[in-house]
Every structure is written in C-alpha cells, then in structure tokens.
Amino acid sequence: MPHPIADRHLTELVDTWEYDLLADALPWSAWENRDTMRDELTAWLVHHAPARLRADGASPDLQERIRLLGLPETAR
C-alpha cells in the first residue's frame, strides 16, 4: 500500500535485494518455488516500485537498477 513509511521500507529492501535480483537469485532462502517467487517479486518490483522509489527520493542509480530487472539477464 503506498504510504511514505511503506515507500521508505520498500526503498531500503530494494537497495538490499537488488544485487541478488539482478543476478536472478531470490534475496532470501527458500526450499521450494524459488524461481516462481523470484519471478513474481521481480515482476511486482518492475511494475510497482519505480513510482514509489521516486516518491521516496531513491537514488537514480537504484531506480535504474530496478528498471534493469525488466530486461533479460543477458541484456542487463
């Protein structure tokens, strides 16, 4: 849900997770459905996070790295 505090938390999480996600890895341990969870998380971030990151004042570099998640790994 968009809210300044939620947006701040999202920015902090994305900043922590983006390295794993850009490497097509899930940013936490999971025994099952890792690829599905990673794909769903990445799709959600690519679609919903950019506006919220901008609203929170996230760095242009972080915003660009999230945009790159929408590209195939070889194009990143």
C-alpha positions in Angstrom: 0.0 0.0 0.0 1.5 3.3 -1.0 2.4 5.4 2.0 5.6 7.4 2.8 6.7 5.0 5.6 5.9 1.9 3.4 7.8 3.6 0.5 10.8 4.1 2.7 10.8 0.5 3.7 10.4 -0.5 0.1 13.4 1.6 -0.9 15.5 0.0 1.9 14.5 -3.5 0.9 15.1 -2.9 -2.8 18.5 -1.4 -2.0 19.3 -4.6 -0.1 17.8 -7.0 -2.6 18.7 -5.6 -6.0 22.1 -7.2 -6.2 20.6 -10.7 -5.8 17.7 -10.0 -8.1 19.9 -8.7 -10.9 21.8 -12.0 -10.6 18.4 -13.8 -11.0 18.6 -15.0 -7.4 15.9 -14.8 -4.7 17.2 -12.5 -1.9 16.2 -15.0 0.8 16.5 -18.7 1.3 13.7 -20.9 0.1 13.4 -24.6 -0.4 10.6 -24.6 -2.9 9.3 -22.4 -5.8 12.4 -20.2 -5.7 12.2 -19.3 -9.4 8.5 -18.6 -9.2 8.8 -16.4 -6.2 11.8 -14.6 -7.7 9.8 -14.0 -11.0 6.8 -12.8 -9.1 8.8 -10.5 -6.9 10.7 -9.1 -9.9 7.6 -8.5 -11.9 6.0 -6.7 -9.0 9.0 -4.5 -8.4 9.3 -3.6 -12.1 5.7 -2.7 -12.3 5.0 -1.0 -8.9 8.3 0.1 -7.4 9.5 2.8 -9.8 6.9 5.4 -8.8 7.3 4.6 -5.1 11.1 4.8 -5.3 10.8 8.2 -7.0 8.3 9.4 -4.3 10.7 8.3 -1.6 13.7 10.1 -3.3 15.6 6.9 -4.1 18.8 7.5 -6.0 18.7 7.5 -9.8 21.1 4.6 -9.7 18.8 2.4 -7.6 15.8 3.4 -9.8 17.8 2.4 -12.9 18.8 -1.0 -11.4 15.1 -1.8 -10.8 14.3 -0.8 -14.4 17.0 -3.3 -15.5 15.2 -6.1 -13.7 12.6 -5.9 -16.5 15.3 -6.9 -19.1 16.6 -10.4 -19.7 19.7 -11.2 -17.7 21.9 -11.1 -20.7 20.8 -7.6 -21.5 21.4 -6.2 -18.0 
